[in-house]
Structures are given as C-alpha cells and as structure tokens.
Amino acid sequence: MKKRRLRSSLLALSLLCSLALTGCSSAPDNAGGTPSAPAAANPGGTLVIAELSDATQLDPHKGTDIPSANVYHGKIYEGLVTQDKNMEIQPALATEWKKIDDVTWEFKLRQGVTFHDGTPFTADAVKKTFARVLDKETASPRASLFKMIKEVKVIDDYTVQIITEYPFSPLLSNLAHYSAGIISPKAIEQYGLKLGQHPAGTGPFKFESWTPGQEIVLVKNENYWGNKAKVDKVVFKVVPEDATRMAMIEAGEAHLAEPVPVNDVERVQSSPNAKLYRSDALGVDYIGFNLKKKPFDDVRVRQAISYAIDVDAILKGVYNNVGTKATGPMGPAVWGHNPNLKPYEYNINKAKELLAEAGYPNGFNTTIWTNDNKERQNLAEVVQSQLKGIGINVEIKVVEWGAYLEGTAKGEQDMYILGWSNMTGDADYNQYFLFHTEAQGNPGNRSFYSNPEVDKLIDAGRRETDPEKRKAIYAKAQEIEMNDAPMVFIRNDQDLVAAGKNVNGFWMHPSGIMMLNDVTIQ
C-alpha cells in the first residue's frame, strides 16, 4: 500500500522522460541578460497580475476555462491532493492515503483546517463537495471526472473512503483537478448555485471582490494551515491589449502578465525591468470543425482542410517557433501520447481531390471563430489565406472570451480556434473531454464529434488498470481520431509569462495555472 507522497506512477514515468529532454520548469529565461544579485525580498505587498481575459465564474464545479481556474485553483480552493512541478501527486487536504482494494481508496484528512467562512474542515465537507459536483442540478461540465464514484463514505471526522463503481486508474490525478477543490459545506447550503459569487475554500488566499471586466481581488488567508502566502493581496487585472500588458510590466504597474505575445518574446528578454518565464505545457492548440454543420459532417472535407493547412509555416510565422508541432491529439508530455502518429502533410493537390470527391470542386464559404487573442487572430488570418488555395472562402469572427465559450458550446460556429490544457497529465482528460460523445458542448467536445468505437475505447481506458494495455487502448483511439479529423492539431504549447525583475518565487504549473503562494516582491 502506498501512502504519503504516493506517485501517480503512470503519469510520472512519461513526464520524467519528457522533462528530461525538454525541461519543464518555469525558471526565467535570461537570454536577455543575467541580472545582478537580487536584493532581499520583503514579505507583503500587493501582487498585480495583468490578464488577457476575465474569469467567467468562480465556482470550481462550473468552470471550464483557464482564466477562471487561475483565480481559484490552489489559491481559494484546494483538493485532497495536489501536483508538484513534476506532476507528482502530493498531500494537500489529505495527509495520506491507501488503496484498500481495486475500487476503494481511503484518505486521512488534515486536522486543524478551517474554511474561509469559519467552518471546520472535516470529512463531511468532502462528502458534500463530491455530492454537489455529481448532482444533476449543479450541471457541472466536469462531473464526468468523478462519475465513477459510487460512494464517499465517512469513516470518522478525519477519514473518508472513496468507492468507485469500477477500478479507475486516473483517480488521484482527477482529485488534483481544479473541480475537486473542497468547498465549505456551509457555503454550499447557503449559496447553492450562486456559490461562484461567494467562494469559500481552505486555500492560502481568500476572495475579496470581483468587478466583472476589470479585476478580481484576493487577500492573504492569515489562518492558512500551511505555509502562508508571502504577499498580502493579489489583484487580477483584465487588460485585453497585449501592448498594454507588456508596458505595465516594464513600468512596474504589474508584476506578472500573460499571455505574452510570441512576437514580444525578445522585447521581454531584453528589457532591463522584465524577465520571461517560458515553460513547456500540457496543452495543444487546434482548429476545430463543427461536425453538426455541413459540409463539416463529411470526413473528406475535414481531411481536405487538414491537408491544405501548412502547419510548419504557421509555427514559424504565427507562433515564432514557440511550442512544437503537434503530431496528434495530445503532446509527448501527456501520459498515453501515441508517438507513432503522423500529422497530415501539406498537400494542396490531395486537398483539392478530397474536396471534389465530397462534391465541392469549387470550394465553399464558411466562417472561423476566434476569441480576442492576438496569436489566434493571426492564425485565423493565415488559415483564411491558405484555404483560398482550395477555393474555401473564410470569414473571420472575433468574439469576446465569455461569449466565445458560450457560443461554441452551443454549436453556433462553423470552424473555430481553441486550445485544450490537460489539467491532470493523463490521457483520459484529453480523450474524454475532447472526443467522447457525452462531452459534447460545454464540457469540451465543441466539435460535436461522435464515434461509437472511440467512445468504447475511451471507456475501456478508464477501466483498464494495466498501464501497457491502457496505452494500447489510447493509441488506437488516437489513430481513429486522426483519420476522422474533427480538428487540425497545430502545436504543443509553451506557456509564456512576463514578470518584473523584482518578482521571485513564481512558477507555472504545466497545466497552465499560475502558482503564487511563494511569490515575493522586492
């Protein structure tokens, strides 16, 4: 039985191999010059973070996007377990755990912990949190992460058992997900579905205020059970303009800013007042098709467009070689990645052949959606230009982030540009939410892709306990997905964050979440 510091061994093996080759730490890139020895950092102060997009809401059971999770995950809310820089499972609100049998996990809970609203943390909070995320009334888009849980059994105030319907290999990884943050049972009862306006967790920061479209303010939790945050306050400022975010860092008006436009990498590196954090991530950027709309219900049309898009040119011209070329639905740092997949080659003649076979020898008119992100807008323009080569006329529609998520979840788009950040590091998180029929719409499958064979493989991968057999299952699923082409996979992500030279202790989780607890400002 494995207890304290138990590793999610399947994930760790893949990540350690990958990280040994690529280096996934969030150490600052000092290519622009090595600064002199920093002055001693003084605790306290206000950390200002300039963000492209506002959160959509602050309910961990309703969240589907990184801008929201960045505010509450690991700050307001904590789970039973957490992941370190190497994606290894570590204790959080659970101090130790053991596997009783194939379907039963027992967790010993941390004592002396209090929620932000003064409620003591006990096993009852764990039980009520998972009951809420699985409640149909909550309608959580992340309920599928936990639908295999048959029962959360309270043994005593500080011991719980999680009993699943079948052996589920990625359970610990899923428990480290932002939607597994433990919520105050008092807040659940008091606020119901309006919890997002009154978040109450156990984390190192407490919610203070939210002015939609402008800023969210968190304050230090003075009663935190662990190592207290070094800063007194965190302000997430919404700054849609890329140039303004970078200027705020250089002027000292903000301490962290993201995303950094790929064309501003050299600017940040050479700035005397800024440094760049550049780290490999678990996400993939893609161009999706809405399979519920013609002509994208025809696989030949989707394959034609896949052949007509020059990904190598996009990586160089749009992304300034930040990130690596995607060869499939998930990158090499994700456990279960199929290294034998081959991406679609750039082949205009093949694309024209397939379009003609599908009944569109002269092409057609369509639209592509993107949110207000500079790189995605540039990508849309390049795709617009490239698809003219096969007679497809593309209109670009730029949509504000919240409206973009809502519209694509409803299936209003023809084509769309998006990314998927793997929050657990396990193939299941990518495969289920991007490709399973049950995940269509808001949970993540915004292509409305459905293939019964893929569904069966994904379900089988969830139940299989043998690592090699699981890999084989996911390898087969990825082969089918590449052939069905519900998306054009563009690149494996890198996270870019600009920081003031006076900021220390920051790191970026490979899932794209800012880790702020140890941040200091000189």
C-alpha positions in Angstrom: 0.0 0.0 0.0 1.3 3.4 -1.0 0.7 6.3 1.3 2.4 9.7 1.8 3.9 11.0 -1.4 2.3 8.3 -3.5 3.0 9.0 -7.1 0.7 8.7 -10.0 3.3 6.3 -11.4 1.9 6.1 -14.9 1.9 9.9 -15.3 5.2 10.4 -13.6 7.1 8.0 -15.8 6.0 9.7 -19.0 6.6 13.2 -17.6 10.0 12.4 -16.2 11.2 11.1 -19.6 9.7 14.1 -21.3 11.0 16.6 -18.9 14.5 15.2 -19.0 14.5 16.0 -22.7 12.6 19.3 -22.8 12.9 20.9 -19.3 9.5 21.8 -18.0 10.5 24.0 -15.1 9.3 27.6 -15.0 12.7 29.1 -14.4 13.0 32.5 -16.0 14.6 32.7 -19.4 17.5 35.1 -19.0 18.6 35.2 -22.6 18.2 39.0 -22.5 21.0 39.2 -19.9 21.7 38.0 -16.4 20.6 40.4 -13.7 22.8 41.2 -10.7 22.2 39.5 -7.4 18.7 40.5 -6.2 18.0 42.4 -3.1 16.4 40.5 -0.2 12.6 40.2 -0.8 10.3 41.6 1.9 7.1 39.8 2.6 3.9 41.6 2.0 2.6 44.0 -0.7 0.1 43.6 -3.5 0.8 41.4 -6.4 -0.7 42.7 -9.6 -1.3 40.3 -12.5 -2.3 41.6 -15.9 -4.5 39.1 -17.7 -5.9 39.0 -21.2 -9.3 37.6 -20.1 -11.6 37.9 -17.1 -12.8 34.8 -15.3 -16.2 33.6 -16.4 -17.1 32.5 -12.9 -15.5 31.3 -9.7 -17.4 28.1 -9.0 -15.0 25.2 -9.4 -17.8 22.9 -10.3 -18.9 25.1 -13.2 -15.5 26.1 -14.5 -14.2 25.1 -17.9 -11.5 27.7 -18.6 -8.0 28.6 -17.5 -8.7 32.3 -16.8 -11.2 31.2 -14.1 -9.2 28.3 -12.7 -6.1 30.6 -12.5 -8.0 32.6 -9.9 -9.3 29.9 -7.6 -7.2 26.7 -8.2 -4.6 26.5 -5.5 -5.5 30.0 -4.2 -9.1 29.9 -2.9 -9.7 26.2 -3.2 -7.6 23.1 -2.5 -8.2 19.4 -3.2 -7.4 16.3 -1.2 -4.2 16.0 -3.2 -2.1 18.3 -5.4 0.5 18.0 -8.1 4.0 19.4 -7.8 6.2 20.8 -10.6 6.9 17.3 -11.9 3.1 16.5 -11.8 3.7 14.1 -9.0 0.8 13.6 -6.5 1.5 15.2 -3.1 -0.6 15.7 0.1 -2.9 18.6 0.4 -6.1 18.4 2.5 -5.4 14.7 2.7 -2.2 13.8 4.6 -2.0 10.2 3.5 -4.0 7.6 1.5 -4.0 4.0 0.7 -5.8 1.7 -1.7 -7.9 -0.8 0.2 -8.9 -2.8 -2.9 -9.4 -2.2 -6.6 -12.3 0.1 -6.0 -11.7 1.6 -2.6 -9.4 4.4 -1.6 -9.0 5.6 2.0 -7.9 9.1 2.8 -6.7 10.5 6.1 -7.7 14.2 6.4 -5.6 17.1 7.7 -6.8 18.3 11.1 -7.0 21.9 12.3 -8.0 23.3 8.9 -10.7 26.0 8.7 -12.7 27.2 5.7 -12.6 30.9 4.9 -16.1 31.3 6.3 -15.0 29.8 9.7 -16.4 26.3 9.1 -14.1 23.5 10.3 -12.8 21.2 7.6 -14.0 17.6 8.2 -15.0 14.5 6.2 -18.5 16.0 5.9 -17.1 18.7 3.6 -15.5 16.1 1.3 -18.7 14.1 1.1 -20.8 17.2 0.3 -18.4 18.6 -2.2 -18.5 15.4 -4.4 -22.2 15.1 -3.9 -22.6 18.6 -5.3 -20.3 18.1 -8.3 -22.3 15.0 -9.2 -25.7 16.5 -8.6 -27.6 16.9 -11.8 -29.0 20.2 -10.5 -25.4 21.6 -10.4 -25.0 20.5 -14.0 -21.2 20.5 -13.7 -19.4 20.2 -17.0 -16.7 18.4 -15.1 -18.9 15.8 -13.4 -17.6 13.2 -15.7 -14.2 13.3 -13.9 -16.0 11.8 -10.9 -19.0 9.9 -12.3 -17.3 6.6 -11.5 -17.5 7.4 -7.8 -20.2 5.2 -6.3 -19.9 6.5 -2.7 -17.9 8.9 -0.5 -18.1 7.1 2.8 -17.4 9.0 6.1 -15.5 6.7 8.5 -14.9 9.4 11.1 -14.4 13.2 11.1 -10.9 12.8 9.5 -11.2 9.7 7.4 -13.1 9.1 4.2 -13.3 6.3 1.7 -13.9 6.9 -2.0 -15.5 3.9 -3.5 -15.7 3.7 -7.3 -18.0 1.6 -9.5 -15.0 0.0 -11.3 -11.2 0.3 -11.0 -10.3 3.8 -12.2 -6.6 4.3 -12.8 -6.5 8.2 -13.0 -8.5 8.8 -9.8 -5.6 10.6 -7.9 -4.9 12.7 -11.0 -8.5 13.7 -11.2 -8.6 14.5 -7.5 -5.9 17.1 -8.2 -8.1 18.8 -10.8 -9.5 22.2 -10.0 -13.0 20.9 -10.0 -12.1 18.7 -7.0 -11.4 21.7 -4.8 -13.2 21.1 -1.4 -15.9 23.6 -0.7 -17.3 24.8 2.6 -20.5 22.8 3.3 -21.9 26.0 4.9 -21.4 27.9 1.6 -22.9 25.0 -0.4 -26.0 25.1 1.7 -26.2 28.9 1.9 -25.5 29.9 -1.7 -26.4 26.9 -3.8 -25.9 27.6 -7.5 -24.8 31.2 -6.6 -21.6 29.8 -4.9 -19.4 31.4 -7.6 -20.2 34.8 -6.2 -19.3 33.7 -2.7 -16.3 31.3 -3.0 -15.2 29.7 0.3 -12.4 27.2 0.3 -9.4 26.5 2.6 -6.6 27.9 0.3 -3.9 30.5 1.0 -5.9 33.3 -0.4 -9.5 34.5 0.3 -11.9 36.1 -2.1 -12.4 39.8 -1.5 -14.1 41.3 -4.6 -14.9 40.9 -8.3 -15.6 43.8 -10.6 -16.5 42.0 -13.9 -14.4 43.0 -16.8 -12.0 44.9 -14.6 -10.4 43.0 -11.7 -10.6 40.2 -9.1 -9.1 40.8 -5.7 -7.8 38.0 -3.3 -6.4 38.6 0.1 -3.9 36.6 2.2 -5.5 33.9 4.4 -3.9 34.6 7.8 -5.3 31.4 9.2 -4.0 29.1 6.5 -2.9 25.7 7.7 0.2 25.5 5.6 3.0 27.9 4.6 1.3 31.3 4.3 1.4 33.3 1.2 4.2 35.8 1.0 2.1 38.7 -0.5 -0.8 40.3 1.3 -3.0 40.7 -1.7 -3.4 39.6 -5.4 -5.2 41.7 -8.0 -6.0 40.0 -11.3 -6.5 42.9 -13.7 -8.2 42.4 -17.1 -6.0 44.0 -19.8 -7.1 42.9 -23.2 -4.5 44.9 -25.1 -1.2 42.9 -25.5 1.0 46.1 -25.7 -0.6 47.5 -22.6 0.1 44.3 -20.6 3.8 44.4 -21.6 4.1 48.1 -20.9 2.6 47.6 -17.4 5.4 45.1 -16.6 8.1 47.4 -17.9 6.7 50.4 -16.0 6.2 48.4 -12.8 2.4 48.8 -12.8 2.0 45.0 -12.9 4.3 42.2 -11.6 3.1 39.3 -13.8 1.4 39.4 -17.2 0.1 36.7 -19.5 -0.1 35.6 -22.2 3.0 37.1 -23.7 2.5 37.6 -27.5 5.1 35.4 -29.2 6.4 38.4 -31.1 7.2 40.1 -27.8 9.5 37.4 -26.5 12.6 39.3 -27.5 11.2 42.5 -26.1 10.7 41.0 -22.7 14.0 39.2 -22.7 15.9 42.4 -23.5 14.0 44.6 -21.1 16.0 45.9 -18.1 12.8 45.7 -16.0 11.4 42.4 -17.0 12.1 38.7 -17.3 10.4 35.9 -19.2 9.1 32.6 -17.7 9.0 30.1 -20.6 7.8 26.6 -19.7 6.6 23.5 -21.6 2.9 22.9 -21.1 0.5 20.0 -21.4 -1.9 21.8 -23.8 -2.5 21.5 -27.5 -3.7 24.3 -29.9 -6.1 23.2 -32.6 -8.6 24.3 -35.3 -11.9 22.6 -34.8 -14.8 21.8 -37.1 -18.4 21.7 -36.1 -19.5 18.3 -37.3 -23.2 19.1 -36.8 -22.9 21.6 -39.7 -22.5 20.9 -43.4 -20.1 20.5 -45.0 -18.0 19.5 -41.9 -20.1 16.4 -41.4 -18.2 14.9 -44.3 -14.8 13.5 -43.3 -13.4 14.2 -46.7 -13.9 17.9 -46.3 -12.2 17.8 -42.9 -9.3 15.9 -44.3 -9.1 18.2 -47.2 -8.7 21.2 -44.9 -6.1 19.2 -42.9 -4.0 18.8 -46.0 -4.5 22.4 -47.1 -3.1 23.9 -43.8 0.6 24.4 -43.7 1.4 23.9 -40.0 5.1 24.4 -40.4 4.6 27.8 -41.8 2.1 28.6 -39.0 4.6 27.6 -36.3 7.2 29.9 -37.8 5.1 32.8 -38.9 2.3 32.9 -36.3 3.9 31.4 -33.2 7.6 32.5 -33.8 8.6 28.9 -33.1 7.2 29.0 -29.6 6.0 25.4 -28.9 6.4 22.4 -31.0 4.5 20.9 -33.9 1.6 18.7 -32.8 1.5 15.3 -34.3 -1.7 14.2 -32.7 -4.4 15.0 -30.2 -2.0 15.3 -27.2 1.6 16.1 -26.8 4.5 13.9 -25.7 4.4 15.2 -22.1 0.9 13.7 -21.6 0.8 10.1 -20.4 -0.7 7.9 -23.1 0.6 10.0 -26.1 0.9 7.9 -29.2 4.4 8.6 -30.6 3.7 6.7 -33.8 1.1 9.2 -35.2 1.9 11.1 -38.3 0.4 14.6 -38.9 -1.3 15.5 -42.2 1.3 16.6 -44.7 0.8 19.9 -46.5 -0.6 18.7 -49.9 -2.8 21.1 -51.9 -3.4 18.6 -54.7 -4.6 16.0 -52.2 -6.9 18.6 -50.6 -8.4 19.5 -53.9 -9.1 15.9 -54.8 -10.9 15.2 -51.5 -13.0 18.4 -51.8 -14.0 17.3 -55.3 -14.9 13.8 -54.1 -17.1 15.4 -51.4 -18.9 17.5 -54.0 -17.2 20.8 -53.5 -14.8 21.1 -56.5 -15.1 24.9 -56.4 -14.9 25.1 -52.6 -17.5 26.9 -50.4 -18.0 29.8 -48.0 -17.6 29.4 -44.2 -16.7 31.2 -41.0 -14.0 30.7 -38.4 -14.4 31.8 -34.8 -11.6 33.0 -32.6 -11.5 34.8 -29.3 -9.7 38.1 -28.7 -6.2 36.6 -28.6 -3.6 38.0 -30.9 -2.0 34.7 -31.9 -5.4 33.1 -32.6 -6.5 36.1 -34.7 -3.2 35.9 -36.7 -3.7 32.1 -37.1 -7.3 32.8 -38.4 -5.9 35.2 -41.0 -3.2 32.7 -42.1 -5.8 29.9 -42.4 -8.1 32.3 -44.3 -5.3 32.9 -46.8 -4.2 29.2 -47.1 -7.7 27.9 -47.6 -8.2 30.3 -50.6 -5.9 27.9 -52.4 -8.6 25.3 -52.5 -11.5 27.6 -53.1 -12.7 27.9 -49.5 -13.6 31.5 -48.6 -13.3 32.0 -44.8 -14.9 34.9 -42.9 -13.2 35.6 -39.5 -15.4 36.3 -36.5 -13.6 37.6 -33.4 -15.7 37.0 -30.2 -15.1 38.1 -26.5 -13.9 35.2 -24.4 -17.1 34.6 -22.4 -19.4 34.9 -25.4 -16.9 32.7 -27.4 -17.2 29.8 -24.8 -20.9 30.1 -24.7 -21.4 30.2 -28.5 -19.0 27.3 -29.3 -20.6 25.2 -26.5 -24.0 25.7 -28.3 -22.5 24.9 -31.7 -23.0 28.2 -33.3 -19.6 28.1 -35.1 -18.5 26.6 -38.4 -14.8 26.4 -37.7 -13.1 27.6 -34.5 -9.7 28.1 -32.9 -9.1 26.9 -29.4 -6.7 25.1 -27.1 -7.0 22.3 -24.6 -4.9 22.3 -21.5 -4.6 18.9 -19.9 -5.1 19.6 -16.2 -4.2 16.1 -15.0 -1.4 14.9 -17.3 -3.3 11.7 -18.1 -4.7 10.7 -21.5 -8.2 10.3 -20.1 -8.6 14.0 -19.5 -7.8 14.8 -23.2 -9.6 11.9 -24.7 -12.8 12.0 -22.7 -13.5 15.7 -22.9 -12.4 16.4 -26.5 -13.7 13.3 -28.1 -16.3 11.4 -26.1 -19.9 11.8 -27.3 -21.1 12.5 -23.7 -18.7 15.5 -23.5 -20.2 17.4 -26.5 -20.6 21.1 -26.0 -19.6 22.9 -22.8 -17.5 20.0 -21.2 -15.0 20.3 -24.1 -16.1 18.5 -27.2 -17.0 21.6 -29.1 -16.6 19.8 -32.5 -19.6 17.7 -31.6 -17.5 14.7 -32.7 -19.1 11.3 -32.1 -17.7 7.9 -33.0 -19.1 4.8 -31.1 -15.8 2.9 -31.4 -13.8 5.8 -29.9 -16.4 6.1 -27.1 -15.9 2.4 -26.3 -12.1 2.8 -26.3 -12.2 5.8 -24.0 -14.5 4.0 -21.6 -12.2 0.9 -21.7 -9.2 3.1 -21.0 -10.9 4.4 -17.9 -11.4 0.9 -16.5 -8.2 -0.8 -17.5 -5.6 -1.0 -14.7 -2.7 -2.4 -16.7 -0.5 0.6 -17.9 0.6 -1.0 -21.1 -2.9 -2.1 -22.1 -4.2 1.4 -21.3 -1.5 2.8 -23.6 -2.6 0.5 -26.4 -6.2 1.5 -26.0 -5.4 5.2 -26.2 -3.0 4.6 -29.1 -5.9 3.0 -31.1 -8.3 5.8 -30.2 -5.8 8.5 -31.4 -5.3 6.7 -34.7 -9.1 6.8 -35.3 -9.3 10.4 -34.3 -6.5 11.4 -36.6 -8.3 9.7 -39.5 -11.7 11.2 -38.6 -10.1 14.7 -38.4 -12.5 16.5 -36.2 -9.7 19.0 -35.6 -6.4 20.1 -37.2 -3.8 19.9 -34.4 -1.4 22.8 -34.7 1.1 22.9 -31.8 2.1 21.6 -28.4 2.0 24.6 -26.1 4.6 26.6 -24.2 3.5 29.0 -21.5 5.0 32.5 -21.6 4.7 34.8 -18.6 6.3 38.2 -18.3 7.5 39.2 -14.8 9.1 42.2 -13.3 12.7 41.8 -12.3 11.6 42.3 -8.7 9.4 39.2 -8.7 10.7 35.9 -7.3 9.2 32.6 -6.3 6.8 32.3 -9.2 6.3 29.1 -11.2 3.8 27.9 -13.8 2.1 24.6 -13.4 2.4 22.5 -16.7 -1.4 22.7 -16.9 -1.2 26.5 -17.3 -2.0 27.5 -13.8 0.0 30.3 -12.1 1.4 29.2 -8.7 1.6 32.2 -6.4 2.0 31.1 -2.9 5.8 31.6 -2.7 5.9 34.8 -4.8 7.7 37.7 -3.3 8.2 41.3 -4.5 11.5 43.0 -3.8 
